[in-house]
Amino acid sequence: MSTKKILFYGNCQLGAIARYFRNNLPEFDVQLCTSAGIEPFWNEPGLFAIWPDNVRKIQHKVKKHVYKKIQDCDIFVFQDHSGLSVLPELQTKFLHDTASKNNQNICLPDTRLFIQPVSWHCLINQIKFIRESLNVIDPQDIIETLKQSNHPKLTELLVNNYPVNKTYKIWEGENVQRYEDNLKKYETVISMNDFMENRYTKEILFKSFSHPGASYFEELLKRTLKEVGITDHQIKPLKENDDFVGFDTLDPRQFNFFTNQFPGIDYTGFGGTDLTIDDINSCINSKCYERIHIL
């Protein structure tokens, strides 16, 4: 049986899928970004990541090579890149409609999850409320308030996130809107929203707001394999120490307002770290903190 050329085009979430294909599925010839003059992102040569700063500088130089690699593929797996970080000729809608018009095209989600406080990014609203409404300024006092307080506003800000609240909010609540927008652009679009909505009260799904854990990736793999016609493959467990699914993350159990709201989550095998003063300072100094307004 001849191998099929497959190209993965996106961010680190797609990198986990590309790495699995490259290491475990010899029936696919995963195209390497180095063949187009692009350095591997997160040590994964099977991922074309054209948005990081180091590649952004050479997009004009590599765009014709990327185009040709996609044109020569059988399967183009991508996330929707349509922002200012990529040239118009490297945006996925353009590549989908031109270079990949004769290929099988599969759009995967670019997912964010903030309702489980596994990084300081998930606590921006609470930190801003504590500083500006409760007038708690010292970083160590903020940490103690986050850990011990059951203030109803902390819970309100928590459940104002997806999946409890599916209303669109830029950066934080885009999962549903992104899926709906992708459906208008592409013929095959995989969603993971139903999976997250069914599981977020049962397990910790992400390692940070934008880095899913093993169970998410395993389900995304199943759905992707189904689209490329693989139904009999037994997915190998994704090790928690793999680059994409295992790194230090905050332990949500340290926050009373979270554990009281979601007491049934299974933490078996879950590690996690304590919130630090450096986390608080990183949050306060972030651009995201500046643009949030707490009522």
C-alpha positions as CSV (number, residue, x, y, z in Angstrom):
1,M,0.0,0.0,0.0
2,S,1.4,3.4,-1.0
3,T,1.9,6.0,1.7
4,K,-0.1,9.2,1.7
5,K,1.6,12.5,2.0
6,I,0.2,14.5,4.9
7,L,1.1,18.0,6.0
8,F,0.2,19.5,9.4
9,Y,-0.1,23.3,9.6
10,G,-0.8,25.0,12.9
11,N,0.4,25.5,16.4
12,C,1.6,23.2,19.2
13,Q,-1.8,21.5,19.5
14,L,-1.4,20.3,16.0
15,G,2.2,19.4,16.7
16,A,1.1,16.7,19.1
17,I,-1.0,15.1,16.4
18,A,1.8,15.4,13.8
19,R,4.2,13.8,16.2
20,Y,1.9,10.8,16.7
21,F,1.4,10.3,13.0
22,R,5.1,10.6,12.3
23,N,6.1,8.1,15.1
24,N,3.2,5.6,14.9
25,L,1.6,5.6,11.5
26,P,4.0,4.5,8.7
27,E,1.1,4.5,6.1
28,F,1.5,8.3,6.2
29,D,4.4,10.3,4.9
30,V,4.5,13.3,7.3
31,Q,6.0,16.2,5.5
32,L,8.8,18.0,7.4
33,C,9.0,21.7,7.8
34,T,12.7,21.7,7.4
35,S,12.2,20.8,3.7
36,A,10.6,24.2,3.3
37,G,13.3,26.0,5.2
38,I,11.4,26.3,8.5
39,E,12.9,25.5,11.8
40,P,10.9,22.9,13.9
41,F,8.6,24.4,16.5
42,W,8.8,22.7,19.9
43,N,11.2,20.1,18.4
44,E,8.6,18.7,16.1
45,P,9.7,18.7,12.4
46,G,6.3,17.3,11.3
47,L,4.6,20.6,12.1
48,F,4.6,23.6,9.8
49,A,4.4,26.5,12.4
50,I,4.7,29.7,10.3
51,W,3.4,32.2,12.9
52,P,6.3,32.3,15.6
53,D,8.5,35.3,15.5
54,N,11.6,33.5,14.0
55,V,9.5,32.3,11.1
56,R,7.5,35.5,10.7
57,K,10.7,37.2,9.7
58,I,11.2,34.8,6.7
59,Q,7.6,34.2,5.6
60,H,8.3,36.0,2.3
61,K,11.2,33.7,1.7
62,V,9.5,30.4,2.5
63,K,6.0,31.1,1.2
64,K,6.6,29.5,-2.2
65,H,8.1,26.4,-0.6
66,V,5.2,26.0,1.8
67,Y,2.8,26.4,-1.1
68,K,4.5,23.8,-3.1
69,K,4.7,21.3,-0.2
70,I,0.9,21.7,0.4
71,Q,0.2,21.4,-3.3
72,D,2.1,18.1,-3.5
73,C,0.2,16.6,-0.5
74,D,-2.6,14.2,-0.4
75,I,-4.0,15.4,3.0
76,F,-3.7,18.9,4.4
77,V,-4.5,19.1,8.2
78,F,-4.6,22.6,9.6
79,Q,-5.9,25.1,12.0
80,D,-7.5,28.3,10.8
81,H,-4.7,30.9,10.6
82,S,-6.2,34.1,9.4
83,G,-4.7,36.8,11.6
84,L,-1.9,39.4,11.2
85,S,0.8,36.9,12.2
86,V,0.8,35.4,8.7
87,L,1.0,36.8,5.2
88,P,-2.2,36.6,3.1
89,E,-0.5,34.0,1.0
90,L,0.1,31.8,4.0
91,Q,-3.3,32.1,5.6
92,T,-5.1,28.8,5.6
93,K,-8.2,29.9,3.7
94,F,-6.0,31.0,0.8
95,L,-3.9,27.8,0.9
96,H,-7.1,25.7,1.3
97,D,-8.7,27.3,-1.8
98,T,-5.6,27.3,-4.0
99,A,-2.7,25.0,-3.1
100,S,-4.8,22.4,-1.5
101,K,-8.0,22.5,-3.6
102,N,-7.5,19.0,-4.9
103,N,-6.4,17.5,-1.6
104,Q,-8.3,16.1,1.4
105,N,-8.6,19.1,3.8
106,I,-9.2,18.7,7.5
107,C,-9.6,21.7,9.8
108,L,-8.7,21.0,13.5
109,P,-9.7,23.2,16.4
110,D,-7.4,25.7,18.1
111,T,-8.8,25.3,21.6
112,R,-8.6,27.4,24.8
113,L,-10.0,26.5,28.2
114,F,-9.9,28.9,31.1
115,I,-12.5,27.4,33.5
116,Q,-9.9,25.1,35.2
117,P,-7.3,27.3,36.9
118,V,-4.2,25.5,35.7
119,S,-2.1,28.6,34.9
120,W,-2.2,32.3,35.9
121,H,-3.9,33.1,32.6
122,C,-7.0,31.3,33.9
123,L,-7.0,33.6,37.0
124,I,-6.7,37.0,35.4
125,N,-10.3,38.0,36.1
126,Q,-10.1,36.9,39.7
127,I,-6.7,38.6,40.3
128,K,-8.0,41.8,38.9
129,F,-11.1,41.7,41.0
130,I,-9.1,41.0,44.2
131,R,-6.7,43.9,43.4
132,E,-9.2,46.5,42.2
133,S,-12.4,45.7,44.1
134,L,-11.1,44.1,47.3
135,N,-8.1,46.4,47.3
136,V,-5.7,43.5,48.1
137,I,-2.4,44.6,46.5
138,D,0.5,42.6,47.9
139,P,1.1,39.5,45.7
140,Q,1.3,37.1,48.7
141,D,-2.0,38.4,50.0
142,I,-3.5,38.0,46.6
143,I,-2.4,34.4,46.6
144,E,-3.9,33.7,50.1
145,T,-7.1,35.4,49.0
146,L,-7.3,33.2,45.9
147,K,-6.7,30.1,47.9
148,Q,-8.9,30.7,50.9
149,S,-11.7,33.0,49.8
150,N,-15.2,31.8,48.8
151,H,-16.3,35.3,47.7
152,P,-19.2,34.8,45.4
153,K,-17.7,37.1,42.8
154,L,-14.7,34.7,42.4
155,T,-17.2,31.9,41.6
156,E,-19.2,34.1,39.3
157,L,-16.1,35.0,37.3
158,L,-15.2,31.3,37.2
159,V,-18.5,30.1,35.7
160,N,-18.6,33.0,33.3
161,N,-16.1,31.0,31.2
162,Y,-16.8,28.3,28.6
163,P,-18.3,25.7,28.8
164,V,-20.7,27.0,31.4
165,N,-21.0,30.3,29.5
166,K,-20.8,29.9,25.7
167,T,-21.1,33.6,24.9
168,Y,-18.3,34.8,22.7
169,K,-15.5,36.7,24.5
170,I,-12.3,37.6,22.7
171,W,-9.4,35.4,23.7
172,E,-11.2,33.6,26.5
173,G,-14.5,32.4,25.0
174,E,-13.8,31.7,21.4
175,N,-14.3,27.9,21.0
176,V,-17.9,27.9,19.8
177,Q,-17.5,30.9,17.5
178,R,-14.3,29.5,16.0
179,Y,-16.0,26.3,15.2
180,E,-19.0,28.1,13.6
181,D,-16.6,30.3,11.6
182,N,-14.6,27.3,10.4
183,L,-17.7,25.5,9.2
184,K,-18.4,28.4,6.8
185,K,-14.9,28.2,5.3
186,Y,-13.9,24.5,5.2
187,E,-15.6,21.2,4.1
188,T,-14.3,19.0,7.0
189,V,-14.1,20.6,10.4
190,I,-13.4,18.6,13.6
191,S,-14.8,20.0,16.9
192,M,-13.8,19.1,20.4
193,N,-16.4,21.2,22.1
194,D,-18.7,18.3,22.9
195,F,-15.8,16.4,24.4
196,M,-14.8,19.3,26.7
197,E,-18.4,20.0,27.7
198,N,-18.9,16.4,28.7
199,R,-15.6,16.1,30.6
200,Y,-14.7,19.4,32.3
201,T,-16.5,18.5,35.6
202,K,-14.9,15.1,35.7
203,E,-11.1,15.6,34.9
204,I,-8.5,18.3,34.4
205,L,-8.4,18.6,30.7
206,F,-5.6,21.1,30.0
207,K,-2.1,21.7,31.3
208,S,-2.4,25.4,30.7
209,F,-5.1,27.5,29.0
210,S,-3.9,26.5,25.5
211,H,-2.1,23.1,26.1
212,P,-4.4,20.1,26.4
213,G,-3.6,17.0,28.3
214,A,-3.4,13.4,27.1
215,S,-7.1,12.5,27.1
216,Y,-8.0,15.5,24.9
217,F,-5.2,14.6,22.4
218,E,-6.3,10.9,22.4
219,E,-9.8,11.9,21.5
220,L,-8.6,14.4,18.9
221,L,-6.5,11.6,17.4
222,K,-9.5,9.3,17.2
223,R,-11.5,11.9,15.3
224,T,-8.7,12.8,13.0
225,L,-7.9,9.2,12.2
226,K,-11.5,8.6,11.3
227,E,-11.4,11.4,8.8
228,V,-8.4,9.9,7.1
229,G,-10.0,6.5,6.9
230,I,-8.2,4.7,9.8
231,T,-10.7,2.9,12.0
232,D,-8.7,-0.1,13.2
233,H,-5.7,1.6,14.9
234,Q,-5.3,1.2,18.6
235,I,-4.1,4.5,19.9
236,K,-1.0,4.2,22.0
237,P,-1.2,6.0,25.4
238,L,0.3,9.5,25.3
239,K,2.9,9.7,28.0
240,E,2.4,12.5,30.4
241,N,6.0,13.4,30.1
242,D,5.7,14.0,26.4
243,D,6.6,17.6,25.4
244,F,3.1,18.4,24.4
245,V,1.1,16.9,27.2
246,G,3.2,17.2,30.3
247,F,4.8,20.2,32.0
248,D,4.4,22.1,35.2
249,T,0.9,23.3,35.8
250,L,-1.0,24.9,38.7
251,D,-2.9,22.6,40.9
252,P,-6.6,23.8,40.9
253,R,-7.2,22.1,44.3
254,Q,-5.4,25.0,46.1
255,F,-8.4,27.3,45.2
256,N,-11.5,26.9,47.4
257,F,-13.8,28.7,45.0
258,F,-12.9,26.1,42.3
259,T,-13.1,22.9,44.4
260,N,-16.4,24.0,46.0
261,Q,-17.9,24.6,42.5
262,F,-16.5,21.4,41.0
263,P,-16.1,18.9,43.8
264,G,-16.3,15.7,41.6
265,I,-13.2,16.1,39.5
266,D,-10.9,13.0,39.5
267,Y,-7.3,14.1,40.1
268,T,-5.8,10.6,39.8
269,G,-2.2,10.9,38.5
270,F,-2.4,14.7,38.4
271,G,0.4,16.7,39.8
272,G,0.5,20.5,39.8
273,T,2.3,23.3,41.5
274,D,1.5,26.1,43.9
275,L,0.7,29.6,42.7
276,T,3.7,31.9,43.1
277,I,4.5,35.6,43.4
278,D,6.1,35.4,40.0
279,D,2.8,34.1,38.6
280,I,0.9,37.1,40.1
281,N,3.5,39.5,38.7
282,S,3.4,37.9,35.3
283,C,-0.4,38.3,35.3
284,I,-0.4,41.9,36.4
285,N,2.2,42.9,33.8
286,S,0.5,41.1,30.9
287,K,-1.4,42.8,28.1
288,C,-4.4,40.7,28.8
289,Y,-4.7,42.0,32.3
290,E,-4.7,45.6,31.0
291,R,-7.7,45.0,28.7
292,I,-10.0,43.2,31.2
293,H,-12.7,45.2,32.9
294,I,-14.3,43.7,36.0
295,L,-17.8,45.0,36.8
